[in-house]
Amino acid sequence: MKTGASCKAVDRRIFLGLLAAMLVFTGGFVVRTAAQGPAQTVRLVVDYGDGMTKIFDGLAWSKGNTVLDVLNRAQAHPHGITFAYTGSGASAFLTKIDDLQNQGGGSGAKNWQYWVNTTYADRSFAVFEVQALDTVFWRFAGGGK
């Protein structure tokens, strides 16, 4: 029987080994080392305003990506979306997602609006940069925010 410091060292190694095995074999857990860092993904939520919503989790992200890049990744997904826009850069304007096209101005008109996390967009989706783990939320709705 071991005593003192050597016993504590063995117990610690056994505990850490069991903990690591439990994390690896319990399904649904991803074991990451500190060198790998956090997941480099974003989420896209598209609310069609009629009770239908599409959610894309785990879309690849890299530094400098914009909301337009997020839409392009969702479009490339096997069950993706389609979208259309006019202009480019700071003047790009989304006109359609799937079969829902902007309705312009006027009472009751609905148009595509977007938020990043909980912040209503204040610039073109083609220049709005997203960060890892952000959620981009598009909603087809009338009025403002």
N, C-alpha and C positions, 0 to 999 in steps of 0.2 A: 504494500500500500504506500502510495506517494504522499508526502506531506509538504507543507509550506508552499513556496513560490512555484516549484515545478508542478504541483498539483493544480494550482490556479492556471498556469499556462496551458496545461493539457485540457482542463475544463473549458477554457476560453476558446481553444482551437476546435474542440468538439462542438461547442455551442455555435460558433461561426459557421462551421461546416454544415451542421443541421439546418441553420437558418438559410444558408445559400441553397441547399438542396430543396428546402421547402418552397422557396421563391421560384426556383427553376421548374419544379414539377407541379405547381398548383394551377397551371393553366390560366391564361389571361394576364399574367404578370410578364413584363418584359424586364429583363435584368440589364441595366446599363451601368457602365463604369463612369467615373467622373470625367474621363477623357472624351467620352462620347457626347456628353452634354445632353440638353433637353431635346425632345423631338422637334424636328424642323418641319412643321406642318402648319397649315391653316385650315379653317372650316368655312364652307360657304352654305348659307341658308337662303333659299329662294321661296318667298311667300307669294303665291299667285293671287291672293286676295279673295279667294273663293273657297277657302277651307283646305286647299291643296298646298303642300309644302314639300320641297325637295331639300335634303340635307346631304352635303358632301363632307365627310370627315376625313382627315388625314391627307389633304391635298399637299403635295410637295411645296416647300417654301425655300427660297434662298434670298440673301440680302439684296435689296433693291427691287424686289418684286412689287408689282402694283396690283390693284384690284383687277385690272385687265388681265394680268397674268393668271390670277385666280380663276377668272371666268374661262380663260383658255384651257386651263387644266381640267376644269369641270366639263368643258366641251369634249375633251379627249377621253373622258371616262366612258366605259362601256355603256352606262345608262345615263349619259351626260345630258347637257342642255345644248340648245342652239341660241345664238344671240346675234344681234346686228347693231351697228352704231355708225354714226357719221363723224367726220373730222378725225383729228389725230392730236396726240399730246394733250396740252392744256385745253384744247377746244373739242376733244372727243366727247360725244354725247350718245349714251345708250338709247336705242329706239325700240328694241324688241328683245324679249327672252321667250324662247319656244314660240308659241303661237299668239302671245299677247303683245300687241304693239301699243306704244304710247298713244293716248287719245288727244294730246294737245291741251289747249286751255279751255276755259268755259266751265260752267256749273256742272258738277258731277263727273267731269273728265278724270280718268285715272292715268297715271304715268308711273314709270319705274323710278324708285328712289332708293338710295342706299345709305347704310351706316357701316362703320367699322367699330366693332364692339358696341358701345352704346353712344357713339358720337356720330351725329348726322353729318353726312359728307359736305365739305365746304369747297370742294374742287373736283375737277374731272376725274373719273374713275381710271383714266389712262395714266395719271400722274400721282395718284394717291398711293403712297408706299405702305405696305402692310408689314407687320412684324410676325415672327414665329408665334404661333398659338393664337393669333387674332381670329376673330369671327367676322366675316363679311356677310351682311344681311341685306338682301334686295327685297323690296316689297312693292307690289303693284297696287297703288292706292290713290285716292283723290286728295286734294288739298296739300298742305305742307307737312311738316314733321309730325 
